[in-house]
Each structure stands twice: as structure tokens, then as C-alpha cells.
Amino acid sequence: MDRIIVCCLFLTGIITGTWAKKETSNLPLSKQASFIESYSPAEVTIQATGLGGKTGWFKNDMSKNALLDARKASVYFVLQNGTDPLLNTPEAKAKFEGIGEEFFSGINVNTYISWEADKVISSVNTNLPNGDKGLKLTKMFRVNKKALTDYLVSQGIIISREELAQAVGMPTIMVIPETPKGQTPLEVFDANPIARQAAAVVESYLTARQYEVIVPRAIEQLNNMTQLQTELKGAEEDASYQLALALGSDVYIIFNGTVAPGSGGNKASVQVKAYETTTARLLGTETGYSQTRPGPDEPLVEEAVNDAIEKVLQRVTNYWTTDLKKGMQYKVIFKVLGAYDDDAVENIQEKISELIDEGFSESKENIITNKTMDYIVWAKRNEFKKSSAIYQYFKKEMSTAKLTKVNINKKLVIVGIQ
């Protein structure tokens, strides 16, 4: 009887895993990696460290196992880590967790490595997390971020650019230099060839990603800018914003930078910022740097821009994806144009506030004065397919005053109260 009990306990231990050997995970052991540069619109360069022992995909070969783990770590970094990972929401991370072991199994990860440095940065003996003797290897890799993105889309883990464009529309983007007071962006382009070079690099990056890009070059656009500066008070203080607003871009990207001498050559640094035009929302900001090299400034500027624009563009996409869930942001401004006493203005403001609460799931009250009411509202696309529908909603439901359309520009709606 005692022997039967012992056998049963032994079998139970095997079934429950008490004495069972723990399976080795396919995920990278080290997960140590760092971003080096955006090599192209499709690829990023990553420095990654791998750990390898005598057990693994390559039996009794610590060097090959460590190298494979470093490759996995570089891909894992693009997926999960850094400032702008592909898996940038809890939902996406949870979905990937279900296929992570299969994704990192074998040498499947090599599919996403487009280049690998010949030189090993470091290779030292170490102890592995399980206590075994192993090897720690560090090397440079180039990861095909576009191929990774396509895979995640095919698995339903992240939304595709096409789905996003269909749901909320991809942003129209304009690229302009930071403009000193008293100048227009076009004047900066005319006077500064480096600014033209930087803009061309950003525009090339955007068109490679199939964004719609507005180039502020045509004579008509220049005339619009000139007229706007003479008509709008304060336009000179933020000419970039006024130009973007006049030309109808959803997002405008501003850049500025310097090329400074260093040991062994010159080094470029470029700051890139992205704003949503009509709401003035900062979508992303990043500073990129080139290596210190001798030679002309243009390649250094291009290298620095590439270092910054990838991260900023990912944040723009992240904001647009978030808006898909919450609703698109619109800036709605009410201007009192007629003569009203204070009580009448308060009654109008109360009614507008009620209509905002009733019509939109989320809103933010920015400024309320006797003459101006400034709101941010989040509008679901299935309820408000375009900005003019927001104006029509207020016009139809407003009972205490007559509303007129002052201006509708992309995500900016200005309504007059007569």
C-alpha cells in the first residue's frame, strides 16, 4: 500500500511539473540592445548583446547560440523597447505575447535581419541566468522594421496604415524650417541651402512611407502667406503655424539644426518637432545627431535628420491610432459677433456646454471669455465624418442664438454667434 502511495505521488509530481524539466523559452535571454540610427525608411541599426551556452538551437556551440540570441535581442528591441516600439499599446503587447514563443523559435528571426556587422564588438565568457557557463557577445545588426510591421499587421496585432487611413484618414504633412521673427519659411529656404537639404530628406522619408506631403513652394501659396500675414494680428510671431493653417496641412513638421566642428571633422545636430496644425498639439519632438566626419555638411545633415525623423513619425502614427479609439480631436471656437449683455452670453455659454456634453464622449474646455469660447472635442468618425458636420450639429441644436460659419479648416471649426 505504501509503495502504491509513493508511486502515485511520483506520477503526480511529473504531471504537475514538480520534477519535470522546465522548457527553455524561445525569447531572447539578454534583451540587451540599443538604438544606433535609422538607416532608411525601412531599416534601423541596433547594437545588441546575446547570451549563449552549450544547449540551445546550436548544440555545444556557445558562439552560435550567443549570436542567435543577439539577433533575437535586436528584433525584440524594435518590437518592445526603445522610445517608439512597434508594440506601443497594451492590447498589441498582449496579442504578441500569445505568439511570441513561436515567433522567436528556431532561426525564424533571421528573416528580419537585413544586415549584420562583420566585426564583433565584444565577446566574453560569462555565467548564464540558469548558472551555466556561457558566452556574452555584442554586435551591430540592421533590422527590417517594415517587414516586422507587415508581419504584425498580417497577424492582426497592429492596425495597418491602410486601415488607419480608411478609418480616420492619414495626416497631410508639410515640412518647414523654424522661422526667425520677421521672416517666412519660404524666405529661409531661399537663403539657406542646408534648410532645403534637410526639408528634402524629411519629405523623402515621408513619401517613402506614402504620406501625403504638401510642399510650400507654389506662387499661390506664397501669396496666401503674404495676405495672411497682413490680415492676421500676430501672424509674424508664428509664421510657420500660419502657413500650415493657410495651406491646409493636418500636421506640420518644424526642424532646426547646426553643423559644428569637432575632433576629426564636423558634426550635425537637427531637432525635429511635429505639431497638429489646427489644435497646436505637440505630437513628437526628437534631436538627431550625425557622426563626426570630414567633408561637406549635406551628408551630415541627412544623417542627423534620419536619426530624428523615424522616432517623430512613429509618434505621429501613434497619436492617429489613439484617435481611432477615442475619436478625432477637433478645436471648436465660438466667437461672439453680435451685441449681447452678460446674462445672455452666460445663457449661450451654458447651452453650448450642454451641447458639447451631449454630442461628444470627451471634451476639454480651454478658454471662456465674454467674447470667445475655446474647446477641444473628440468626435467619433461614425458620428461626425467631417468637420462641417460638427458645425451643422451646433447650428441645428442651438436654440438661444443664431450661429454662422466663420471658418472650417481641417480639424479647426470657428463658429460665429450672431
N, C-alpha and C positions, 0 to 999 in steps of 0.2 A: 504493500500500500504506500509506504514511504517513497519507494522507488518511482511509483506512478506519479506521486505529487511532484517529485523533483523533475521528472521528465516534462510534466505539464508546465511547470514554471519556466523550464529552459525554452520550451517551444513558444510560450507567451513572450518571453524576452526577445526571441528572434522576430516574432510578428510585430511587436510594438517598437522594435528598433533599439531596445536597451543594449543588446550586444551586437547589433547589426553595424556594419561598417558604414560610416557616413559618406554619401555620394559627394564627389567633387563637383563644385559649381563650375559652369562654363564662363561665368562672369570674370572679368579681369581681376587678378589678385591685387595688384598695386593700386590701380585707379589714379596713379600719379601722372599728371600731364599739365601742360601749359600752352596757351595760345602764342604763336610766334607772328604770323601775318596772314592776311587774306591774299593768297597768291593770284586768284582770279575770281570772277563772279561765281564760279562753281566749286572752287577748291580753297581749303585753308591749310596752313602749315602748322603742325603741332609737334612739340617736343614731349615725348612720353617715356615713362620708365616701366619696365616689365620685370616680373619675378618668375623664375623657373627652377624646377627641381628635376629629379630623375624620373618622376612619374608625371604623366600628362599626355598630350597629344603625341609628342615625340618621346618614345620610351628611352630612358637612360641618356637623354641629351639635354642637359640643363640650358645650354646656349640657345638651342632652337625653341625650347619651351619659353624661355625668357623673352626671346624676340617676338614670338606669337603673342605673349601677354602684353608686350609693349604696343603692338599693333592694336590689340583689343582696347588698351587704355586710351589710345589716341581717338578711336572711334567713340568710345564711351564718353570721352570729354566733350566731343561735338554733340552727342545726344543729350547728356545730362548736366554737364558742368559749364563753367565759364559764365560770363555775364549774359550771354544770349544763346542758351541751348535750344536745340530743336524741340525738345520735350519741355515746353515752357509753362504748362498748366498741370495741376494735379490730375486732371482727367487723362491727359496724354501719358503722363508717367505711369498711372495705374494700368492703362491699356498695354503699355510696352512691357510692364512687369510680367504680364501673362505670357509673353513670347520671348522674354529676354534670354532664357536658358537656351532655347532653340536658336535664336539669332546668333549668339556667341559660340555655338557648338562648332567643333572642328576648326577648319580654317576658312569658314564662310566669310569672316570679317575681312579677309584679303581682297574681297570684291570691291571694297570701299577705299582701299589704299591705292592711290594713283601714282605715288612716288615714294621712294624710301632712300634716305641718305646712305652712301657707301660707308661713311665714317661712323663708327660707334663713339658716342661722346664719353661714356664711361661703362665699365664692366667690372664688377667687384663681387667677391664671394659674400654671402650673407645668410642669415637664418630666415627661413620662410615662416609665415604666420602659424603653421602647424608644428614648428620646431625642427623640421628637416633642414639639412644643408641645401643651399641653392645659390642661384646667381641673380644679381641685380644689374640690369642692362638699360642704358638710356640712349635714345636715338631720335632722329628727326623723321617725321612722316608727313605726307600730304594726303589729306582726307577729302574725298569727293563728297562734299556736302550736298550737292544737288542730287546725286544718286541716293544718298541716305534719305533725303526729303521725299523723293519719288517712292522709295520703299515704304516709308511711314504712311504716305498717302494711300498707297495700294492696300495697306493693312487696315485702313480706317482709323489710324491712331491720331493723325493730324488732318486738318482740312486742307484741301488743295487750293492753289491760287485761283484756279478756275471757279471752284465752288464759292470761294470768298468773294470773287468778283461778281458772280451771279447773285449772291445774297446781299451784299452791301456795296458792291462796286469798288474796284481798286482805285486808290487815290491818283489823281493827276498831280504831277510834281514839277516844280520849277526850281532851278538851281541858280543862285545868285551870290555874289560876294558880300561880305559885311561892308556896309557903306558908311563912310565918314559923313558927318553933318555937312550939308551944303552940296553934296554930290548925289547922283543917281547911280544905281548899279551898272547901267549901261556906260556911264562915263568911266567907272572903274575898269570895266572890260576894255574900253578903248585905250586907256592909259597903261594898263598892266598886263603884259603877255603871260605872266605866271598865273594871274587870276583866270585868264582864258583857258590856260592849260589845266588848271585844277577843275574848272567847270566841265571841260570836255571829258575828263576822267570820270567824274561823278555821273555825267549824262550817259557815258558809255556803259557804266556799271548798271544804271537804271534800265536802259534799253535792252541790255543783255538779259535782264530779269523780266522783260516785257511789261514794264510800267509805261504809262503814257507820260511823256515828258514835254513840257512847254519850254521853248527857247525864246527868251525875251529879246528878239532881235529885229522884228519887222518894224517898219516905219510907223505903221498904225499903232503898234504897242507903245512906241516911244511917244507918239502924240497923245495917247491916252494917259501916259505917265505925266507928261508935261501939264496937261489940262487938270489932272487930279491934284498935282502939287499946287496949282494956283487956286483951286477951289476949296480944298480941304485944309482947314487950320491944323497945323502941326504935322502935315504930311512930310515935311522936310526932316523931322526928327526920326522918322521910321520909314524911309523911302522904300526899303525892301518889302516891308509889310504892305504898303500901299500899292506897290507894283504887283505883288502877288494877288492882292484883292482885286485889282483892276483887270487882271488877265484871267481870273477865274480858276486858279490852281487850288486844289484841296490842301496840298502841303507845299511849303517852300523850305528848301534846304539852304542854309547860310554857311559859308565857310570863310575862314581867315587863317593865315599862316605866315611863317617866317622861314628863311633859309639862313642858317648861321654857321660861321666857320668853326671847325673843331679839329681835333688831332687827327691828321691823315686825310682831311677833306672837309666837305660841308655836310650839314645835317639839316633836314627839313622837318618841321612840325606843322601840322594842319589840324585845326579844330573844326568839326562839322556839327551843326545843330539842325534839327528838323522840327518845324512848327506846323500845327494845323492852322491854316490861314484864317478861317473865319472865327474860330474860338480862341486863338492865341495859345492853344495848349502845346506845351513842350513835349514832343514825342520821344526825343532822344538827343543826347549830346555825347561826343567822344572826341578824343585827341589822338591822332595817329602820328607816328614817327618813322622816319627813314633810317637806314643805316648811315654811318659816316663814311662818305666816299668822295674821291676826287672826281672832277668832271662837271658837266653842265647841271643847272638847277632843275630842269624839267623832269628828268627821271627820278630825282629825289622827291619832288612834289608828288609825282604819280604814286610812288611807293608809300608816302605818308598818307595820301588820300585813301588808297586801298586799305591801309591799316585801320582807318576810322569808319569808312562808309558801310562796310559789311555789318558792323555792330549796330549802327544807327538805323540802317534799313531793316534789320531784323526787329528792332523795337517798333518801327512804324507798322510793320506787319502784325506784331503782337497787339498793338492798340486796335488795329482794324478788326482783328479776330475777336478781341474782347467786346468791341462794339456790336459784333454779330449777336452776342448773347444779351447784352444789356440794352441794345438799341443804339442807333447812331446819335451822336451828340450834335445838337443844334444850338446856336446862340440866337435867342429871340429878344429883340429890343423894342420896347414900346415908347414912342415919343409923343408927348402931349403937344399937339399943334394948335388946338383951339383955346378959348378963354374959359377956364373953369375955376370956381372957388375951391378952397381947401377941402371942404366936405365932399364935393363932387369928385375931386381927384381921389380921395380916400375910398369912396364907393367904387370907383372904377378899378382901383388897385386891388380891392378885395375880390371883385368879380374875376379879374384876370388871374389872381392867385387860385381861386376856386377852379377855374377852367384848366389851369395847369395841373392841379392835383387830380382832376377827373380824367384828363386826356393822356397823361404821361405817367409811366410807372415810377420814374425817378426824375428829380429836378433839383436845381441849385439856384438860389436867389443871390445874385451878385450885388446889384446896386438898386436902391429905391429912393428916388427923389420926387419932388413935385412935378418934374418935367420928364424924367426918364425912369423906366423900369427895365432892368437888365437881368435876363435869366439864361441858364443853361438847361436844356431839356433833353432827355433820352427818348427817342421816338423809335418804336418798332417798325421795321420796314413793311410788314404786312398791314400795318395800320396807316402809316404815312410813307408812301412810296417816293415822294419827292418833297422838297422844301415848300413848294407852293401849296401843298395840301395842309401844311401846318398853318399857313396864313388863312386859308379857307375855313379851317376849323374854328379859329378865333373869330373870324368875321361872321360866321353863321351863328355861333353860340353867344356872342357878346350882345347883351340886351341894354346896357346902361350907356353906351356911346357908339358912335359910328367909327368904324375902323377903315383905314385906307392903306394901300400898299405903298411903302416908301421905296424899299429895295429888297430884292431877293437874290442872293449871290451864293450859290452852292449851299453851305450849311449856315449861312447868316440870313436871318429874316428880320427886317426892320419894318415895324408897323406904326402907322400914324394914328393918333386918337384925335378925331375932329371935334 
